[in-house]
Each structure stands twice: as structure tokens, then as C-alpha cells.
């Protein structure tokens, strides 16, 4: 099944999206429906982001395509893409539930440990409340939930004006970035603490 969004947030702007996300059908034993097999699913032409399992099963056939992307489920590791990252125009990380935060670590690892420089997109149950922290972990594109206003979600990238911790977007913590003219008053009861 192909999912498409009319618009996504990319580089802090709402833009048209010309990519589709390929989702495999899961088994429904009650209805007698079998799950899609990653090696048998047909990947349509055009800009398609495929599941990691499809990439692994059809790597030889898909590697020659210039407009191919891959998405990772929360239980899949970024390291499984090592050596292949340069083949993808986009890497997406799925958030099946708002409360599942494993994708933040995956994004951080792709940017900081694997030095991925391409588009890193959040897909699935992506809401405004998550965008600021997603950006801190290295995401630069967001396919928000279709039932939410994307222009309102865009405001989530500017919820905070300053950050204390170092991360992908800001390499040094606040205390290292802030120049201070500190005068030490030894009569202060908190001196030396």
C-alpha cells in the first residue's frame, strides 16, 4: 500500500511532497489475508520510500534506482544501512505511536555516528509536540499526521528559543556557548558549591 502526503515540513518550511511511502500489508488471520512478502512486493516506479525489509530482499534490483528511499521501523537498527546510505535520497524513520521514542535514537545515530547527510524524515504518528526534539536529533523533514494542521505543526520547530544540552543541531552545551563576566564574591554563602 502506498501512502502519500500532499505537503510535508522540510527545512523549516511547508513544501509539496512528491514521495510515496510503501507499507507492507500485515497478516489478518481472521480475514484469511496473508502478509506481503518483502521479496515479492512490487515497488512502483517513481519516488518511493521502501521498508528496510524490502530493501534487504530486493537490494540488487533497487540499488540502480536514483530516486529510492528507505524507512526504518522502531525495532530496526540504523547500522543495518551501513555501506548503503549513499544510495538513498531520503531515509525515513517510522513513529507508529506518539509515545514510541526509539526513532529519536535512530536519527541521532544516523547523523552523529554514521555521518548521514541526506534528508532524514519522520513518518507515522508525527505531531507538533515532537518536532522541536526531532529537529535536535537530526530530522530535517516531517510528514505530520494528516488529521492535523501542518502549518500549526510548523510552529513546533520554534517552541523554544534556547537549548541547554548539546545535540545534533547545537554541538556545545549552553555553559560553553555563553560568555560570562563572573565576579567571585567569597562572602557568598554558596561560594565554591
N, C-alpha and C positions, 0 to 999 in steps of 0.2 A: 504494500500500500504506500502510495506517495503522499506526503504531507507538504503543503506549500503555505507560505505566509506572503501576503501582499507586500508587507513592509516589515523591516527589522530595524533595530538600532545598531548603527555601525559607526565607529569613531565619533561617538557623541552626537550623532545626527540620525534622524529617521530617513531611511532610504528604501527604495524599491528592492525587493528580493527576487532574484531570478534562479535561486537554487531550490531543489526539492529534497526532502529527507525521505529515504527509503526505510520503511518499517516492516519488519517481518511479522506475518500473522502468527499468533501463538495458537497452540492446540486448544480446541474446545471439545473435550471428550464427550460431553453431554449432547452436543450437536453433531458429533461424528466428523469434526473438522480437524485435519492434521496440521501441524505447524509447517511453515515454509522451511525448506531445507536451504541453508546458505549456499550450497554449491549448485542448486538447481534454480534459484530465483533469477529471473531475467532483470538485468539492470538496464533501464531505458537510456537512450541517448540523451545528451544534454547535461546540464549541471546537476549532478546527483551526489548527495552525501549518503554513503552506504554504511551499514553497521560493520563493526570490526570483523565479525564472523564472516560476512560476505566478502570483505577484502581478503581475509586469510584464505578462504575457499576458492576465490576466483582471481587471486593476485596476478597471475600471468596474463589473463585476459584484460584486466582493468588497468594494469600498470602503464599501458601505452596511451591511455586517455589523458588529455591535458586538463580537462575540467572534471576532476573527480575529487570528492572529499570523503572523509571517514568520520563516523561518530562512535564514541565510547560510552558504554553503559557504566553505571556506578561501580559495578564489581569487576570491571576490566582495567588493566594497568596500562599507563602510558608507555611503559618500557616495551610493550609488545609492538610498538610502532617504530622502535629504534631501527635506523637504517632505511626506513621508508618515508620519513617525514617530508623530505624534499619532493615527493611525488604528489602531495596533496595541496590543493589551492585553499582548502579550509579543513580544519579539524574541529569537530563539534563534540560537546560533552552533554550527555542527557541528564536531566534532572526529572526523574519520573514523579517525584513528590517534592513539594516545597521544603519539607523537613529533611530531605536527604542531602547532606553536605559533603559527601565524598568527592563530588566533582570539583570542589574548590582545591583540594589537594592535587587532583589530577592536573588541573590547569597550572598550578604553581610548579609542579614537576616538569610539565612540558616547557614552560617558559624558562625556569631557572636551571634545571638540571639537564634538560635535553636541548636547550637553546632554540626552541621553535620560534620562528619569526613571522610565520604566516597568520592568517585570520584564525582566531580562536573564538568559537561561537558557543553560547549557552542555548540549549534547546530543551523543550519539555515544559515543566511547570515553573516557568521563569516569571517572577513578579518584581514589581518596583522595589520592594524592601530588600531584595537580594543584590540589585545592580551595583551599588557602591562597593560592596565587599567583593563581588565578582570581578570588578574592574581592578581592585587591589591585587587579586590573584593572577591577573593576566588576561582576562577576557577582553576582547575589543568589539565583539558583536553579540547581539542578544535577540533571540526570537521569542518574544514575550507571549504569554498565553493569549489566544485570540479573543477571549471574552473580556479582556482588559484594554483600556485606552493606552495605546503605545506612546502618545505624546505626554500623558501623565507619567508613564513609566520612565521616560527620558529624564524627568526631573530627579529621579532617584540617584542619578550619577553625581549630582551636586548636593546631596543631603548634608554633607559635612565639608567645612572649609579647610580643615587641618586634620592631619593624622599624626598619631604618636609613634606608631610602630613602623619599622622598615618592612617593605614587601616588594613585589614586582614593580609597582609603579613609582615608589619612592624608596631609594636604596638605603637611606640613612634614617635612623630614628630622630625624632624632634630635638632631643637634647644635643645631638651632634649637628643639627642644621641651624640652631638658634644661637646667635652670638649674644653673649651677655656681659654686662659690666657689673660684676659681682663684687660687692664690698663685704668683707667678713667682719662682723661685729662680734668679738669674743664674749661680750656681756650677754649675748642672746642665749637663753636657756636651751635652745635647740642646736647650738653650735656644735659641730662635729658629728651630728647624728646622720 
